[in-house]
Amino acid sequence: MSRSRRRPRVALESTLLYHGVPRRRGLEVFDRLCAAVEGAGAEPCLIGIVDGSVRVGLGRRSLAQMLAREAVAKVGARGIAGAVARHVCAATTVSATMAIAADAGIAVFATGGIGGVHRGAVASYDESEDLVALSRYPVAVVSAGAKAILDLPRTVERLETLGVPVIGFGTDRFSAFYSNRSPVAVAERVDDVAELARLARVRLGGRYGRGGLLVVTRVPIAHEIAPRTVERAVTAALAQARRQGARGAAVTPAALAALNAIAGGRFLETNIAVVASNARLAAALAVALARRRA
């Protein structure tokens, strides 16, 4: 992976590669994301924490060493200080990746789906730190909405409360991670990367409020899964995760693993296709932002 600083950078999260897909496929997915970003003219920049050192631009060899470890922590923005102080190896979630990317001057970040308000949060108050991070760090996050195991309407309401702009790129809906047929609309839609770059430049410039921007994309049609199929599988996966005793931050990886097992790999392939598609758009956005600055 090139280290040239002449190309705009796109942040990638290490949690996706360690906890989001089977570890045996982590390098394969990393290679695919790098190809997508580089093909659009940008530089992929994988973020993680290795033995207490925050790494901005993990290479393939370092990622392979991380994937070979049996116990790698999953940390959000609030956990960065603890991971550094304790000299541990940690994979960064959306919130931690945003915090580190913002500190490194990286304006665009590609992921699959953000965390959000969990189902049953009315009683549990379980909300992802990703939502607060989007209101705090000046980074444009390109995703296919929020993870399908979450409460999407409440997630969108929470983003609105936090003042986070949600822009649909080529869509009027807040994508449901595996499906474009979502019950939730987005407030604003754009269909052109240059227009998206103009919006991102104003938001990230900080003149009219601090924080990031959530860009919601369409799921590639060839990999889209029917909402009814998704809902049945999600219900079963969440029940299985609860039986295993998963709580808090452990719910998402446990539920995703159960989901992939239940669906025989179909959900995993859609997940990978979504992230690769988002990486291409994120790279195009980063290039457009850099072009305007130049």
C-alpha positions in Angstrom: 0.0 0.0 0.0 1.4 3.3 -1.0 2.4 5.9 1.6 2.4 8.9 -0.7 1.0 12.0 1.0 0.3 13.5 -2.4 -2.9 11.5 -2.6 -5.9 12.2 -0.4 -6.4 9.6 2.3 -9.5 7.5 3.2 -9.7 6.1 6.7 -10.7 2.4 7.2 -11.6 0.8 10.5 -9.8 -2.2 11.9 -12.8 -3.5 13.8 -14.5 -4.4 10.5 -11.6 -6.7 9.6 -11.1 -8.3 13.0 -14.6 -8.4 14.5 -16.9 -7.7 11.5 -15.9 -10.5 9.2 -14.4 -13.9 9.9 -10.7 -13.3 10.7 -9.6 -15.8 8.0 -11.0 -13.3 5.5 -9.7 -10.1 7.0 -6.7 -9.8 4.6 -8.9 -10.6 1.6 -11.4 -7.9 2.5 -8.5 -5.4 3.2 -7.1 -6.0 -0.2 -10.5 -5.5 -1.8 -11.0 -2.2 0.1 -7.5 -1.0 -0.8 -8.1 -1.8 -4.5 -11.4 0.2 -4.4 -9.8 3.2 -2.8 -6.7 3.2 -4.9 -8.7 2.7 -8.1 -10.5 6.0 -7.4 -7.2 7.8 -6.9 -6.9 8.0 -3.1 -4.8 6.3 -0.4 -6.4 3.7 1.9 -5.4 4.3 5.5 -6.3 1.5 8.0 -6.4 2.7 11.6 -5.8 0.6 14.7 -3.8 0.4 17.9 -0.8 -2.0 18.1 0.8 -2.6 21.5 -0.4 0.8 22.8 0.7 2.7 19.6 -2.0 4.5 17.6 -1.3 3.5 14.0 -2.6 5.6 11.1 -2.0 3.6 8.0 -1.6 -0.1 9.1 0.0 -2.1 6.3 -0.9 -5.6 5.3 1.9 -7.3 7.4 0.8 -5.5 10.5 -2.8 -6.4 9.9 -1.9 -10.0 9.4 -0.1 -10.0 12.8 -3.2 -8.4 14.4 -5.5 -11.0 12.8 -3.3 -13.8 14.1 -3.9 -12.7 17.7 -6.6 -14.6 19.6 -7.7 -11.6 21.7 -7.8 -8.1 20.2 -10.0 -5.6 22.1 -12.7 -3.6 20.3 -12.5 0.1 21.4 -14.5 3.2 20.7 -13.3 6.7 21.1 -13.6 6.6 24.9 -11.3 3.5 25.0 -8.4 4.9 23.0 -6.6 6.4 26.1 -7.0 3.1 28.0 -5.6 1.0 25.1 -2.6 3.3 24.7 -1.9 3.5 28.5 -2.1 -0.3 28.9 -0.1 -1.0 25.7 -2.7 -3.3 24.3 -3.6 -4.3 20.7 -7.0 -2.9 19.8 -9.3 -2.7 16.8 -11.0 0.7 16.3 -14.7 1.1 15.9 -16.4 3.8 13.9 -16.1 6.3 16.8 -12.5 5.6 17.5 -11.5 5.6 13.8 -13.2 9.0 13.5 -11.4 10.4 16.4 -8.0 9.3 15.2 -8.7 10.2 11.6 -9.7 13.7 12.6 -6.5 14.1 14.7 -4.5 13.0 11.6 -6.3 15.4 9.3 -8.2 12.7 7.3 -11.5 14.1 6.2 -13.2 11.0 4.8 -13.9 7.5 6.2 -15.5 4.5 4.6 -17.3 1.8 6.6 -20.3 -0.6 6.1 -22.8 0.6 8.7 -22.6 2.8 11.7 -23.6 1.9 15.2 -26.8 3.5 16.5 -29.7 3.1 18.9 -30.2 -0.6 19.8 -33.6 -2.3 19.7 -35.1 -2.1 23.2 -33.1 1.1 24.0 -36.2 2.6 25.6 -35.5 0.3 28.6 -31.7 -0.3 28.2 -30.5 3.1 27.1 -28.1 1.2 24.8 -26.8 3.6 22.1 -23.6 3.4 20.2 -20.8 6.0 20.8 -20.7 6.3 17.0 -23.6 8.8 17.1 -21.8 11.1 19.5 -18.6 10.8 17.4 -20.5 12.0 14.3 -21.6 15.1 16.2 -18.1 15.8 17.4 -15.4 14.9 14.9 -15.1 16.7 11.5 -15.1 13.6 9.3 -17.4 12.6 6.4 -18.5 9.0 7.0 -19.7 7.0 4.0 -21.9 4.1 5.0 -25.0 2.1 4.0 -27.0 3.5 6.9 -26.8 1.7 10.3 -26.4 -1.9 11.1 -29.6 -3.8 10.4 -29.7 -5.2 14.0 -30.4 -1.7 15.3 -33.5 0.4 15.6 -33.2 2.5 12.4 -36.0 5.1 13.0 -34.7 5.9 16.5 -31.1 6.0 15.2 -32.1 8.6 12.6 -34.1 10.6 15.2 -31.0 10.6 17.5 -28.8 11.8 14.6 -31.2 14.7 14.1 -31.2 15.6 17.8 -27.4 15.6 17.8 -27.3 17.9 14.8 -25.6 15.5 12.4 -26.5 16.1 8.7 -27.5 12.8 6.9 -27.1 13.0 3.2 -28.5 10.3 0.8 -26.1 9.8 -2.1 -28.3 8.6 -5.0 -31.1 7.6 -2.6 -34.0 9.2 -0.7 -34.0 6.4 2.0 -31.8 5.7 5.0 -30.4 2.4 3.8 -30.9 -0.7 6.0 -27.4 -2.1 5.5 -28.5 -5.2 3.6 -31.5 -3.6 1.8 -32.4 -0.3 0.1 -36.1 -0.7 1.1 -36.1 1.2 4.3 -39.0 2.8 6.1 -36.9 5.8 7.0 -36.3 8.8 4.7 -33.2 11.0 4.6 -33.7 14.8 4.8 -31.4 15.6 1.9 -30.3 13.8 -1.3 -27.4 14.5 -3.7 -26.6 12.6 -6.9 -23.2 14.1 -7.8 -19.8 13.7 -6.1 -18.9 17.4 -6.8 -22.1 18.5 -5.0 -21.4 16.1 -2.1 -17.9 17.6 -1.8 -19.3 21.1 -1.6 -21.7 20.1 1.2 -18.9 18.2 3.0 -16.5 21.2 2.7 -19.0 23.6 4.4 -19.9 21.1 7.2 -16.3 20.0 7.9 -15.0 23.6 7.7 -16.5 24.3 11.2 -17.9 27.7 10.4 -21.5 26.6 10.8 -21.2 24.1 13.6 -18.8 21.4 14.6 -18.9 17.7 13.8 -19.1 15.3 11.0 -21.4 14.3 8.1 -23.1 10.9 7.5 -23.3 10.0 3.8 -25.8 7.2 3.2 -25.4 5.0 0.1 -27.4 2.4 -1.8 -26.7 -1.3 -1.3 -25.4 -2.7 -4.6 -28.5 -4.2 -6.3 -26.8 -7.5 -7.0 -26.2 -8.1 -3.3 -29.5 -6.6 -1.9 -31.5 -8.9 0.4 -35.3 -8.7 0.9 -36.3 -6.8 4.1 -38.5 -9.7 5.3 -35.5 -12.1 5.0 -33.3 -9.6 6.8 -35.8 -9.1 9.6 -36.3 -12.9 10.2 -32.6 -13.5 10.3 -31.9 -10.5 12.5 -34.5 -11.5 15.1 -33.0 -15.0 15.3 -29.4 -13.6 15.5 -30.3 -11.2 18.3 -32.0 -14.0 20.2 -28.9 -16.2 19.9 -26.6 -13.4 21.0 -28.7 -12.8 24.1 -28.6 -16.6 24.9 -24.8 -16.4 24.7 -24.9 -13.6 27.3 -23.7 -10.8 24.9 -24.2 -7.3 26.4 -23.2 -3.8 25.5 -20.4 -3.6 22.9 -20.3 -7.4 22.6 -23.8 -7.5 21.1 -22.9 -6.3 17.6 -20.1 -8.8 16.8 -22.0 -11.7 18.4 -25.2 -10.8 16.5 -23.3 -10.4 13.2 -21.5 -13.7 13.7 -24.9 -15.4 14.3 -26.4 -13.7 11.3 -23.7 -15.0 9.0 -24.1 -18.5 10.4 -27.9 -18.4 10.0 -27.8 -17.1 6.4 -25.0 -19.4 5.2 -22.7 -16.5 4.2 -25.1 -14.5 2.1 -25.2 -11.6 4.6 -21.4 -11.6 4.8 -21.0 -11.3 1.1 -23.5 -8.4 1.1 -21.5 -6.8 3.9 -18.3 -7.0 2.0 -19.8 -5.7 -1.2 -21.3 -2.8 0.6 -18.0 -1.7 2.2 -16.2 -2.0 -1.1 -18.8 0.2 -2.8 -18.6 2.7 0.0 -14.8 2.8 -0.2 -15.0 3.7 -3.9 -17.4 6.6 -3.1 -15.3 7.7 -0.1 -12.2 7.8 -2.3 -14.0 9.8 -5.0 -15.2 12.3 -2.3 -11.7 12.6 -0.9 -10.3 13.3 -4.3 -13.0 15.9 -5.0 -12.3 17.6 -1.7 -8.5 17.7 -2.4 -9.0 19.0 -5.9 -11.0 22.0 -4.6 -8.4 22.7 -2.0 -5.6 22.6 -4.6 
